[in-house]
Amino acid sequence: MTPETIYRAGIAGATGYTGLALVQLIQRHPRLSIGWLTSENSAGKCFNDVHAVPWAIPLIPLQDAYARARDVDVVFLCLPHGESLEAARRFAQAGVRVIDLSADFRLDTPEAYATWYGHTHADPALLARFVYGLCEINREQIRGAQLIANPGCYPSSVNLGLYPLAEAGVLGRRVVVDSKSGISGAGRSSKLLYQFVESNENLTPYNLGYRHRHIAEMELVLNGSTQAGQGEGAHRFSFNPHLLPVNQGILSTMYVSVTGGMTEQQVRQLYAERYTGEPFIHVLPAGQQATLRHVTGTNRCAISITPEDPHNPNGSDYVIVACIDNIIKGASGQALQNFNIAAGIDETAGLL
Ligand SMILES: NC(=O)c1ccc[n+]([C@@H]2O[C@H](COP(=O)([O-])OP(=O)(O)OC[C@H]3O[C@@H](n4cnc5c(N)ncnc54)[C@H](OP(=O)(O)O)[C@@H]3O)[C@@H](O)[C@H]2O)c1
């Protein structure tokens, strides 16, 4: 393909929050245009009948999109967990690049699905062909990849926030994470917990400890595999998510120890070196804290590093804060970044 090629994207599940964000991002992408959008409940309507946007793009059912698979170069699957599998299989068979935003292809083994999702994976051979698309960490595997599993929102914040320590082998075994997510993290769900009166002016913890499925992705990246679990030599996660009454944003506060007698300056140097040249990673200077405002509406991840005890220069305990926009860096923005890397075009296209 020539450098001027405009690629075409299909979005399955375009009416959800991640689908909406992808449509918005693609509208300003210099090398990508919309081929088709799917919806089951609103098929036959246009996109601007469903969302407050100016684009009258027809919505077609997924079955019709299968017949139009070859009209597009890439399909973004913005479908619920469990619904992506068959769609991925169909589009992969058609030879189209697939970027799946659901959890259906994120874990490294079928057994991990049984552990964390309560069912055996229905297509282990297809699972094995997917690359885990955490862009800053797995860039080399993503280049040219046809099948990409876009990471979960919470784990994107935690993994980017802790990866420099884990990679250097200095992340202490026990990792305690306190994460807060905006309500859009649950999708356009009508569950009682996510309704305005239930969530507004409230802060609700849920799935505390070693329960949330997203821990599997933290083990995958920070332990190198889901297999070690809570076993000997593996990092032990206490992951404590909360529902925060804002539309978008995740703030993860991570309580960790750093081994190897490193000074704060050395810890900062580790982060600076790991993330040098990364357009979307913003490591804040000493004394500043990452906040949702650093990232909302952007594809950035803001990270702040604070030694726990200011009176002990030899202290090894740190509080790391990592913030992302769950819909952008935690989903659609990262999916687009994955497309850019896989297609070999400017990684920041449509994202700055
Ligand atoms: N929200 C986040 O912050 C976030 C972050 C990372 C990853 N994700 C993952 O990304 C995926 C999409 O999330 P979302 O928040 O955009 O969800 P959402 O707002 O609930 O939207 C779901 C979309 O899927 C479509 N859909 C639902 N059931 C379907 C079925 N059986 N067949 C075909 N289409 C179906 C819906 O279409 P109609 O209702 O129009 O028919 C809608 O367009 C999920 O797997 C989610 O876990 C979400």
The ligand as an SDF file (V2000), in Angstrom:
LIG
                    3D

 48 52  0  0  0  0  0  0  0  0999 V2000
  -16.3170    1.0470   28.9670 N   0  0  0  0  0  0  0  0  0  0  0  0
  -15.0140    0.9410   29.2350 C   0  0  0  0  0  0  0  0  0  0  0  0
  -14.4300    1.7680   29.9330 O   0  0  0  0  0  0  0  0  0  0  0  0
  -14.2300   -0.2100   28.6370 C   0  0  0  0  0  0  0  0  0  0  0  0
  -12.8370   -0.1840   28.7890 C   0  0  0  0  0  0  0  0  0  0  0  0
  -12.0830   -1.2500   28.2670 C   0  0  0  0  0  0  0  0  0  0  0  0
  -12.7170   -2.2910   27.6370 C   0  0  0  0  0  0  0  0  0  0  0  0
  -14.0790   -2.2880   27.5240 N   0  0  0  0  0  0  0  0  0  0  0  0
  -14.7040   -3.4340   26.8530 C   0  0  0  0  0  0  0  0  0  0  0  0
  -15.1100   -3.0030   25.5570 O   0  0  0  0  0  0  0  0  0  0  0  0
  -16.3100   -3.6930   25.1730 C   0  0  0  0  0  0  0  0  0  0  0  0
  -17.3720   -2.6400   24.8620 C   0  0  0  0  0  0  0  0  0  0  0  0
  -17.5850   -1.8460   26.0300 O   0  0  0  0  0  0  0  0  0  0  0  0
  -18.6120   -0.6210   26.0460 P   0  0  0  0  0  0  0  0  0  0  0  0
  -18.3860    0.0570   27.3500 O   0  0  0  0  0  0  0  0  0  0  0  0
  -18.5270    0.1600   24.7950 O   0  0  0  0  0  0  0  0  0  0  0  0
  -20.0120   -1.4270   26.0840 O   0  0  0  0  0  0  0  0  0  0  0  0
  -21.4800   -0.8760   25.8890 P   0  0  0  0  0  0  0  0  0  0  0  0
  -21.5230    0.5960   26.0760 O   0  0  0  0  0  0  0  0  0  0  0  0
  -22.3580   -1.7210   26.7510 O   0  0  0  0  0  0  0  0  0  0  0  0
  -21.7890   -1.2150   24.3480 O   0  0  0  0  0  0  0  0  0  0  0  0
  -21.9090   -2.5430   23.8930 C   0  0  0  0  0  0  0  0  0  0  0  0
  -22.1130   -2.5650   22.3760 C   0  0  0  0  0  0  0  0  0  0  0  0
  -22.2110   -3.9280   21.9740 O   0  0  0  0  0  0  0  0  0  0  0  0
  -23.4320   -4.1310   21.2410 C   0  0  0  0  0  0  0  0  0  0  0  0
  -23.9640   -5.4500   21.5960 N   0  0  0  0  0  0  0  0  0  0  0  0
  -24.3970   -5.8590   22.8320 C   0  0  0  0  0  0  0  0  0  0  0  0
  -24.7560   -7.1590   22.7990 N   0  0  0  0  0  0  0  0  0  0  0  0
  -24.5550   -7.5670   21.5160 C   0  0  0  0  0  0  0  0  0  0  0  0
  -24.7520   -8.8240   20.8500 C   0  0  0  0  0  0  0  0  0  0  0  0
  -25.2130   -9.8930   21.4850 N   0  0  0  0  0  0  0  0  0  0  0  0
  -24.4470   -8.8870   19.5270 N   0  0  0  0  0  0  0  0  0  0  0  0
  -23.9750   -7.8060   18.8530 C   0  0  0  0  0  0  0  0  0  0  0  0
  -23.8010   -6.5930   19.4310 N   0  0  0  0  0  0  0  0  0  0  0  0
  -24.0700   -6.4900   20.7570 C   0  0  0  0  0  0  0  0  0  0  0  0
  -24.3550   -3.0050   21.6480 C   0  0  0  0  0  0  0  0  0  0  0  0
  -25.1880   -2.7520   20.5260 O   0  0  0  0  0  0  0  0  0  0  0  0
  -26.7380   -2.3540   20.5570 P   0  0  0  0  0  0  0  0  0  0  0  0
  -27.1640   -2.2410   21.9950 O   0  0  0  0  0  0  0  0  0  0  0  0
  -26.8070   -1.0600   19.8040 O   0  0  0  0  0  0  0  0  0  0  0  0
  -27.4200   -3.4650   19.8310 O   0  0  0  0  0  0  0  0  0  0  0  0
  -23.3680   -1.8610   21.8920 C   0  0  0  0  0  0  0  0  0  0  0  0
  -23.0730   -1.2280   20.6710 O   0  0  0  0  0  0  0  0  0  0  0  0
  -16.6790   -4.5890   26.3680 C   0  0  0  0  0  0  0  0  0  0  0  0
  -16.2160   -5.8920   26.1430 O   0  0  0  0  0  0  0  0  0  0  0  0
  -15.9520   -3.9460   27.5290 C   0  0  0  0  0  0  0  0  0  0  0  0
  -15.6470   -4.8580   28.5520 O   0  0  0  0  0  0  0  0  0  0  0  0
  -14.8380   -1.2670   27.9890 C   0  0  0  0  0  0  0  0  0  0  0  0
  1  2  1  0
  2  3  2  0
  2  4  1  0
  4  5  1  0
  4 48  2  0
  5  6  2  0
  6  7  1  0
  7  8  2  0
  8  9  1  0
  8 48  1  0
  9 10  1  0
  9 46  1  0
 10 11  1  0
 11 12  1  0
 11 44  1  0
 12 13  1  0
 13 14  1  0
 14 15  2  0
 14 16  1  0
 14 17  1  0
 17 18  1  0
 18 19  2  0
 18 20  1  0
 18 21  1  0
 21 22  1  0
 22 23  1  0
 23 24  1  0
 23 42  1  0
 24 25  1  0
 25 26  1  0
 25 36  1  0
 26 27  1  0
 26 35  1  0
 27 28  2  0
 28 29  1  0
 29 30  1  0
 29 35  2  0
 30 31  1  0
 30 32  2  0
 32 33  1  0
 33 34  2  0
 34 35  1  0
 36 37  1  0
 36 42  1  0
 37 38  1  0
 38 39  2  0
 38 40  1  0
 38 41  1  0
 42 43  1  0
 44 45  1  0
 44 46  1  0
 46 47  1  0
M  CHG  2   8   1  16  -1
M  END
$$$$
